[in-house]
C-alpha cells in the first residue's frame, strides 16, 4: 500500500477569475456556488469542494452550467 499525497490549494480566487474572464464578481460567485453544490456530492468538506470548483472554473467559467445541460440530456 502507498500513500497518495494531495495538496488542496487552488491558485484561483473569484476576483482573479472575474478579471480573467472579464466578467463580474457576482457572475463568478453564481457559477462557484453551482460548483460547490456539485462537488459537495463527492466530499463532505465544503472547503475542498470550493477549491475543486475553483480549479474547474479556471478551465471554463461555465463548466457547471454545461455539466448540468449534459446531465439533463442524459436523463431524457
Secondary structure by P-SEA (a helix, b strand, c coil): cbbbbbbccccccaaaaaaaacccaaaaaaaaaaaaaaaaaacccaaaaaaaaaaaaaaccaaaaaaaaaaaaaac
